[in-house]
């Protein structure tokens, strides 16, 4: 998935992204935001929590965020932990990619 050329895109910096998301007047508060990218424990985590705090429904397609390995665990394991134990059913809905594609791009 990638944005169409007519869709708004947001930069890599979390603060800038959060400010732009909360100022994005074309997305109604009952709208849904689909979030993907990196880095799981920084940009993605902060952005999904800030969007949630501002009343947005956030969807993360499973497997579309990632991070780097660190001294404590593999990046893949850290991302899985965030998807399953921190975000899902709390701040966001983590859904299979096929469901997200069906809802937003085939509907």
C-alpha positions in Angstrom: 0.0 0.0 0.0 1.1 3.5 -0.6 -0.7 6.9 -0.7 -2.2 8.1 -3.9 -0.6 11.2 -5.3 -3.6 13.2 -4.2 -3.4 12.0 -0.6 -1.7 13.8 2.2 1.6 12.3 3.4 3.4 13.0 6.6 7.1 13.3 7.4 9.2 10.9 9.4 9.5 13.1 12.5 7.0 12.1 15.2 6.2 15.6 16.5 5.8 17.0 13.0 3.6 14.0 12.1 1.4 14.3 15.2 0.9 18.1 14.6 0.0 17.5 11.0 -2.4 14.7 11.8 -4.2 16.7 14.5 -4.4 19.7 12.1 -5.6 17.6 9.1 -9.0 19.1 8.8 -10.1 16.8 5.9 -10.2 13.8 8.3 -13.3 14.0 10.5 -12.9 12.8 14.1 -15.0 9.8 13.1 -12.6 9.0 10.3 -10.0 6.2 10.4 -6.3 6.7 10.1 -4.2 3.8 8.7 -0.7 3.9 10.2 2.4 2.1 8.9 6.1 2.6 8.8 9.0 2.7 11.2 10.3 2.9 13.9 7.9 0.9 16.1 9.0 2.0 19.6 9.4 5.7 18.6 7.5 7.3 15.7 4.8 4.7 15.3 4.1 4.3 19.1 4.0 8.1 19.7 1.9 8.8 16.6 -0.7 6.1 17.3 -1.1 7.2 20.9 -1.4 10.9 20.1 -3.9 10.2 17.4 -5.9 8.0 19.8 -5.7 10.8 22.4 -7.1 13.3 19.8 -10.1 11.0 19.1 -9.0 9.3 15.9 -9.7 5.6 15.2 -6.3 4.2 14.2 -5.7 1.0 12.3 -2.3 -0.6 11.9 -2.2 -3.3 9.3 -0.3 -6.3 10.9 3.2 -6.5 9.7 3.4 -3.0 8.2 5.5 -1.5 11.0 9.1 -2.4 11.8 12.1 -1.5 13.9 15.8 -2.4 14.4 17.3 -5.1 16.5 18.7 -3.8 19.8 20.8 -5.1 22.7 17.7 -6.7 24.3 15.7 -8.3 21.5 15.2 -8.7 17.8 13.3 -5.9 16.1 10.7 -8.4 14.8 10.0 -9.5 18.4 9.7 -6.0 19.7 7.2 -5.1 16.9 5.1 -8.2 17.6 5.1 -7.2 21.3 3.8 -3.7 20.5 1.2 -5.0 18.0 -0.2 -7.7 20.3 0.4 -6.5 23.9 0.5 -2.7 23.8 -1.5 -1.3 20.9 -4.2 -3.8 19.8 -7.6 -3.2 21.3 -6.2 -0.4 23.4 -4.9 2.5 21.2 -5.5 1.0 17.8 -6.9 -2.0 16.0 -4.2 -4.2 14.5 -5.8 -5.9 11.5 -4.6 -8.3 8.8 -3.5 -6.4 5.7 -6.1 -8.1 3.5 -8.9 -6.7 5.7 -7.5 -3.2 5.6 -7.1 -3.4 1.8 -10.7 -4.7 1.4 -12.1 -1.9 3.6 -10.2 1.0 2.2 -9.2 0.2 -1.3 -11.8 -2.3 -2.6 -14.9 -1.0 -1.0 
